[in-house]
Amino acid sequence: MRIDNKVSFSIIFYIFIFMGCNAQKSESTFQDKTYNSKVFGTERYYRIYLPEGYGNNSKKYPVIYYFHGWGGRHFKDDNALLEYQKIKKLVDKYQVILVMWDGRIIDSESRPYNIGCPEHVRFPFQMKDYFVELVSHIDSAYNTLKNRESRAIIGYSMGGFMSFYLAGKYPDIVSTAVNMTGSPEFFIGQPDNNTLYPLRYTFANLKDVKTRLHNSSVGELSAQNREVHKGAIWQGGMDYEYWEFPGGHKVDEHGETKVFEAAMNFIDMAFQKPNNRNKIWSHYDLYPEFNVWGYSMLSNKSQSGFTYLRNVSENGFGFYSKKWLPIGPPLNNLSATITTAAIYEPRAEYQIRHYRKQDGQIKVIIKRATSEGRLIFKLDGTGHEIGIYRNNPKPKLTYIDYDLGNDKRLIRFGMNNNFRIKIVNLGSKLNRSDKVTLTLASTDGSIIIDKKSYGIEKIEGDIGIVYSEPIDLICNMQPTTDGAPSVIKFVLTITYGSEVVKEEFDVPVLFNTPTFDNLSIDDGLMIRDSIFGFGNGDGIASSGEKIMIYTSGNRTQLFSDDPYIEVDNENQYLENLPGKWNCDGITASSIIKIAENTPENHEVEFLAKYETKDYMPMRRRTYWGLIKLILNPTKK
């Protein structure tokens, strides 16, 4: 066969030109980069898009970080159907830098981010640390606007979960987050100390962040993302958008970028008109230490659960711990050091008024600020409220509890509940002639209240506990049929003088439901597949035992305000019910402690629930009922 050299040369020349043009096109579309990560101790990859005109002048740009889903990398996210070449047009249009990180922990592990069920939390590497490191690297290597108002996250599926989690973890670093059909909840932490983080109960962390949730109509996670959406509504007081689109678990249709652009457009508008930061903020965290808004917490936390900085301002803060959200008992044996932001006069003395929930005592001490202007507190996890003053303090009225009478904790459905608010004054003396006005509402509108506002009924001590007038309220909240929040979130407004204080607190409901029957008691007795209780194993609830209650073979989560149920000693068993994926929705069952001094034949009433799950789409179904149980029954 004869080959014409001229033709051959021409073909080779044009192939070279074609490949060169494509190489230039690819280079101008995005760049795949590496840097040496101290968090991982190795090189890490990322893909970066630079907008048209980048480098022509000294202009600085906002940054969007994209978090891929399961099986994805910085260069691929097959289930999301991303059009990587076309995304460059969006980067040019909105004049942003777009960074796609690599969430894979090791090459052989397709599950990213070191999250999932407890068995998936296998590595010491923490993505919370890697994110901060990556942001620092991008800010040092590129012309970025180095402020939270110019930094945002978009995440898909598992990355969608991470977008809300990390934006809530670092609201002082990130101003905007878009969650695209994200997973609803995962365990996060170290292999030997991880905690279930349910997005639907953690929107308090996102109150300073503009958020948007994309949900598909028929995708695998559609129903569970409706639970997350209901959690945002239940929280209230947020800059939040929700959008449900027809179709399945994806970002865009093949070949399109419409949905990705909707996310970028939302972020662009947020960049142009950022929110004013709230003067008072709160923060949940699951790690033994954290830093947010200049405050730090360092603790000995070695068990599952949360620490909680509440209503933080220059005038003080609250500190609590919870084994689980939204209403859980405090962590055992927690010791923590809280260091404030550097907002006080260096080395100046401040008057500290400290309320301890455990014993109801108020102590007044003098504390000196550090040379940096910080104050340091050593607290346990049982519940504390701190008032901080330099000169001429005003009254500082802070919510600490509610009272339903007779030590009741659950609001009764459909009944008239006699409700009182308990407030601590952590400031100067409140005179009885001072007008204090209280208003009460619920974020879901499920409470009917007899008056628009209330006053103070009594004050204990010169500087002490304040009780509201009785509040008659009726609850019409219905039990949930899915995993949406099933407790009432109250919003309390306290007005005195020129001060207006808003407080939030959660109260469980004793729903009017049928009674569960066919009960079995695990007090060390095997009921189904494992033993969770601790006792003599006779299947009878007795003093001092830890028990789990089954109804028709289903493990139950229990709610009670009976004085012989030790609420602070309750634990939970968390399990993943079968679904399409191997970790896609967690159910909780209670292990409760019966008091040692429980009398014979004492009848206790529990509100109980258990869950099942549909396969596709994965839908959590909750079933509620009352359980009436005799403790210490007389032996025949």
N, C-alpha and C positions, 0 to 999 in steps of 0.2 A: 504494500500500500504506500503510495507516494504522498508525502505531506508537503504542502507549499510553505516554505519558511516564512514568507511574508504574511500569509494568513495566520500561521501559528503565532508569529510575533504580535500581530494585531489582537488576536484573541487574548493572549497573555496580558497585553497592555491594558485592554479594557477590563479584564477580570481584576487586575491590580487596582485600576482606578475605581472600579465598583466597590471592591473590598475596602479601599481606603476611605471612600465616601461613607460607607456604612460604619466603619470604625469611628470616623469623626462624628457621625450622627449619634452612635451609641454613647460616645464620650460626652457629647453635648446634652444628651438626654439625662443621664445619671452617671454617677461614679461609685464603684464598689471599693470601699476603703477598709483598712484595718488600723487598730491602735493597740498599744500594750495596756491591758487592763490589770490594775492592781487587785481588784476584787476577785477576778478569776485566776490571776497569776499566769495569764497567757494572752495571746493576741485575740481580739474580738473583731467581728465584722460588722459593717453597717453599709447601707446604700444611701447616698445623698443626692438630692436634686437641688441644683442652684438655679435661681430665676434668671431670665433673660436680662442682660445688663450687669450681672454680678461681676464685680472686679473692675468695672469701668471707672468707678469713683469710690469715694469713701462711705457710700451708703451702707447702713446696717439694716438687717432684715429680721422679722419675727420668724420663729421656728415652730414647725409642727412635727411631732414624733408619731410614727405609725407603728402599732404593735400587731403582729400577725397572729393567726390562730394556730390550732393544733396541726402539727406536721409542717408548718410554714418555716420560712427562714427570711432573712433580709432580702433575698432575691426571688422568693416565690411564696405564694399563698394561694394554692390551687383552688381551694374551696371558695375563696373570696372572689375569684374570677377577676382579679385586678388586671387592668390594661396598663402595663408599666410605661410603654412608650407614650400613650395618650395622657397619662398623668402629668407629663412635663408641660403640656399646654395649660393645665390648671395652676401649676407652680408659677408659670410665666404670668398668667392672668392675675393671680392674687399677690404676686411679688413676695413670696415666702420661701424659706428654705424648708425642705421636707426631708426628714431623716427616718429611714426604716431600719429598726434595730433587729438583731438576731437574738431571739429569746430562747434558742436551744441551749441547754446546759452543756451537754456533750453530744458529739456527732451521732452516736448510736441511740440516743434517746429522743424520739419524735415528740414526746410530750414536753412542751416548753415551760419555762418560768418557775420550775420547782414547786408547783402547786397542784392541787387535786384532792383526792382522798388521802388519809394519813400515809398509806403505803407508797404514795407517789412523791411525798416530800422526802427525798432521798439524799439531797446534797446539802453541804454547808453554805453554798453560794446563795446569796439573797438578792433578788432582782431590785429590791428597794435601794440597795447600796449601788448596784450597777447603774440604775437609772440616774442617780445623782452624779456618778462618775462620768457617764456618757454626756450628760448635759454640760458638765464642766469641760470635757474635751471639745465638744462642738463649739462652745462659747470661746474657747482659747484658739481654735484652729480656723474659725470662719468669722465673717463679719455679721455678727448677730446682735440683736437688741437683748441685752442681758438683764431682763426684768421679767417678773412673772406675768405681767400684763401682755407680754409678747411671746408667750410660750404656751403650747397646747398639745393635746394628745388625741389621736384617733386610734381606736382599737377594734378589731373584729374577733368575734367568738371568744376564745380564751383571752385574746388581746383586748376585747371589749371589757371583760371583767377587770383586766389589769388597768385599763384606762380610768375607770371609776375608782378602783382601789388606790392607785398611785396618786391620782389627783387629790383624793381625800387624805392620803398620807402626807402629801406635800402641797397643801393649798397656798403655801408661801412661795412655792416655786412654779406652780402651774395655775393658770387662770381659767382654762377652758378645756372641756373633755367631751368627746363624742364616743358613745358606746354603740357599736354596730352588732346587733343580735348576740350580745355577750352572754357568757355563762353566768348563772345567777349567784353561785356561792362556791367557795373552795376553801380548803385548809391551807394556811400559810404559816411559815415559820421554819424552825429547825426540825430535823428528823425526830428528835426526842422531846420537842416542845412546840407543837403547832396548834393553831386555833381556827375554828370554822369562822369565816368572814362572810356573812350573808349581806349582799348588797342592799336588800330591801330594808334593813335595819340600820344602815350606816350613812344615810344621807346627811346626818348632822355634820359629818366631816366635810361635806361639799357645799356648805352654805355660802362660802366665799368664791365658789367656782361656778361658772356658767356651764350647764350640762345639757346634753341632748342624747336621747335614747332612740335608736332605730330598732324596730321589731318587725319580723316577718309575720305574715298572716298564717302560714301553714308550716313553718320550719320546725325543726326538732325542739327548739327552745322557746317557741312562741308563747306557750302558756306560762312558762316560768318567768319569761320577761314581762308578762303582764303582772305577775306578782311584784317584780322589781318596780314597775311603773306605779303600782298601787302603794308601794313603800315610799316613793317620792311624794305622792299626793298626801299620804299619811303624815310624813314629816312636815310638809308645808314650809312656807317662807323661803322658797328657793327660786333661783333663775333657771328654769328647767323647761325643756321642750320634749315632747314625745311624738314619734311618727311611726305609724304602722303601714307597711307597704305590702302589696300582694306578692306572694311567692314564698320561696323557701329560705334556707339558711345560707345566705350569701351577702355580698356587698352590692354588686351590680349585675345586670344582665351581661352575657358574653358580648364583648366588643364595645361596651358602653362605660361611661364614667359619670353618669347623671347622679347616682347616689353618693359617690365619693365627692362630687362637687357640692352636693347639698351639705355635706359635713364641712367642707372647706369654706363654703359661703357662710355658714353659721359661725365658724371660727373667725373669719375675716371681719364680720360685723362685731364680734366680741373684741377683737383687737382694736377696732376703730372706736368702740364705745365701751371701755372696760367698766366693771362694777366698782363702786366705792366699797372699800373694805369695811366689814362690820366692826364696830367699836368693841363689841363683846363677842367672843368665839368659844367654841367647845371642840374637844377632840377625843375620839376613841383611838386606842392603839393596842396592838396585840404583842408587841415586842417588849423585852425587859427594859429597853431604853428607847427614847425618841427625842427629836428636836423639831419644834414647829413654832413659827412666829417669834423666834428668839428665846423661847422657853425650852428647858430640857427636863427630862425625867429619867432617872437611873434607878433601877430596882433589882431585887433578887428574884423576880418572877421566874418560876420554873415549871409552871403548869398552864394548861389551856385557860384562856380568858382574856379580859380586857382591863386596861387602866383607862381612866376617864378624867380629863381636865375639863371642868364645867364652868361656863360663864366667866371666862378669864378677862380681866380688865386691870387697869392700874390700881383700882381700889380693892383687888382681891380675886379669889378664885375658889372653886370647889375641887376636891380630889376624891375619887371613888374607884372601886374596882368591881367587876362583874364576871362571874364564871361564864355567862353567855348573854346574848342580847335577845330581846330588848330588856327583859326583867330577869336578872339572875342574882343569886346571893353573892356576897363579897368573896374574894379570893382568900385562901387561908395563909396566914403567916407572911403576908406581903409587907416588905419594908421598902420605902421609896424616898429618894431625895429629889425635890422639886427646886430647880433654879430658875428664877424669873429672867425675863429679858432685862437688858441694861437700861431701864427706864426710870431709875430712882437716883437721887443725888448721891454721888459716891461718898461712902463712909458716914452718911447721915443716919441718925436714929429714927426708927419708925415704930409707931404703936401697932401691935398686932393683936387682933381679937379673933380668937380661935375657938370655933364650935366643933365639938367631937360628937358625932352621931351615936357612937357606942354607949356613952354614958350621959349624953345630953348636957355636958358641962361647957361653959364658956370661960376661957382663960384669957387674961390680958397680959401681954409681955412686951418688952422692948427688944427690937432686933436692929442691928446695924447693917447697912448695905455694904457690899464689897467695894473695893477700889474702882471696880468697873460700873458700879451702880446696880448690882443685882442683889436680890434677897434669896436666902436659901432656907428650905424647910425640909425637915425629916418627918414623914408621915407613914402611917400604915394604910391598909386598903379598906378599912371599915367605914369610911365616910367622914370628910372634914370640909368645913367652910371657913375661909380665911378672909378677914377684913384688914386692910392695910391703910394707915393714915400717918401723915406727918404733923400737920397742925390743924386745929379746929375741925375735927371730923363732923360730918353730918350723920344723921341716921342712915344706916345701910340695911335695908330690908331684903332678906334673901329667903326664898322658899326652901324648906327642909323636909316637909312631909305633909301627908294628908291624914285625916281621921274620919273613919266611918262609924265609930262607936263600937264598943265591945271588942276591940282589937281586930276588927274585920279589915281585910285588905282588898276584897273583891267587890266591885259594884254589882248590885243585883239587877238583872234585866227586868224591865217593866214595872219596877217597884219604886216607891219614893225613898230615895237614899238621903239620909241626913249626913251632910258632908261638911267638914271643916278644913280650912287651910292652916297649916302650922308654919310660922315664919320666925326666923331668928334675926334680931337686930344686931348687926356687927359694927354699928357706929355709935354716935352719941345718943344720949337719952331721948326717948320718944315720949313726948307729953301726951296725956290723954286728950288734951284739947287739939292736938295736931290732927288734921284731917287726913285719913288714909282711905283710899278707895281701891277696891279689888274688883276686877272683872274676870270672868271665867268662860272659856269656850273650848270646844274640841275641834281638831283639824278636819274631822270627817262629818261634823254636824250631827252626831248621834246622841247628843245630850240636850235635854230640855231643862232649862233652869228657871226658877220662879221669879228672879229679879234680874235687872240689867247690871246692877253693881251692888257691892256689899262693903261694910265697914269692919272695924275691929271690935271684937267682943271683950277681950281682956288682954292685959300685958302682965307677964310674970317678971318682976324685978325691974330695977332701973334700966339695965341694959340686958335684955334677955329675950324670952320667947313671947311671940305675939300670936294670938288666935283670932281667926276671922269669925264673923257672925255665922250662924248655921246657914248652910246653903242646901235648899231642897232641890234635888235634881232627879230626873228620870232618864234612864238609859234605854235607847231603842236599837242599839247596835246588834246586828244579826251575826251568828257564828259564820266564819268564813268557810267556803267550800274548797279553797286551795290554800297555798302557803302565804297569802297576803297577811299583813299585820292584823292580829286579832285582839289587840289591847287598845285602849283609848289613849290618844295623845292629847293632853290638856295644854292649853295656852293660858297662863295666868298673867295678867297685867296689874302691877302694883303702882299706884300713883300717890305720891306724898310731896307736898310743896311743889318744886319745879322738877322733881325727879320722876321719871317713868321707867319702870323696870319690867321687862318681859321674861317670863320663866316658862320652861316646858317640863312636864313630868308625865309618866306613863302609869296607867292603872288597869289591871286585868278585870275582866267581866265574868260574872257567873251567869252564863246563858241559861235560858229556859229550854232545856233539851230533854228528850226521852232518857230513860235510865238504861245503862248498859247492864247486861246480865251475863251469865255463863263466865263467871270470874274465876281466875286462878291466881294464887299468890306465890311468887318466887321469894322465899326467905332463906334461900340456900337449896331450894327444891328445883330440879330440872323441869321446866315447863315445855320448852320447845327445842332449842338447839344449844343454849348456853345458860349458865347460872350467873345472875347479876346481884341477887340479894345476899344477905348475910344474916343467919339466924340458926334456929334449930332444924330447919328443913321440913317442918310438919305442914307447911302450906297454910298456916294460920298467922294472921298479923298480931304480933305480940310486942310488949314493951321492949325498947332497946334494939329492935331489929331494923335492918335496912331491907326494904322490900321493893319489888317491881310488880305491878298489877297488870294482868292480861285480861282482855275480854275477847272471848271466842278465838283465842290463840293469838290475838294481836297485842303487841306491847303498847303501852299507853304513856302519854305525857300527861302529868297531873298538875292541878292547880287547887290550892286549898288555903284557907286562913284559919283552920282549926288550931287551937293552942297546943295540941299534943302532936302536931306534925312540925318537926324541926326544919323550918324552911331554909335556914342558913346552912344546914348540913345536907341539902339535896345535891345529887349529882345527876348527870345525864349520860345515857348511852346513845351515841350518834352512829347511824348506819346509813349506807347507801342502798336504796331500794333499786331493784333491777330496772334498767332503762336501755336505750340504744347504746350509750357509751358507758364506760366502766366507772364513771364518777359524775353524776349529773343530777344531783338533788339529794339532800341529806334530811333524814327524819330523826327526831329526838324522842327518847323515852326516859321516863323519870325513875330514879332510884332514891326513895325517900326514907328518912329516918323517923321512927316512932319514938316519942319521948319515953324516958325511963319511968316517969311518974304517971303514966297513962292509967286511969282507973279501969276496973273491969267493966266489960260490956259498954264501952264508950263507942257511940256511933259517930263516924266521921263522914262528911260528904265531900267528894271531890268532883270538880269538873275535869273531864278527861277527853282526850282526843287520840286518834291514831290515823295513820296515813297509808294510802296505797298509791301506785303510780301506773299510768297508762304508758304503753310502749312508744307509740308514734301518732301525733306528737307527744312528747313526754309531758304528761299532765299529772300534777300532784292533786290527789283528792283527799280531803280531810273529813273525818267523821267524829262528831261530838256527842257526848253523852254524860250523864251523871252516874257516879259510882257511890253507892252507900255501903259502907263497910263497918263491921263490928270489930273493934280492937279489944284484945284481951277477953275474948268470949269465955264465959264460965264453962269450965270443962264438966261434961256430964259423967 
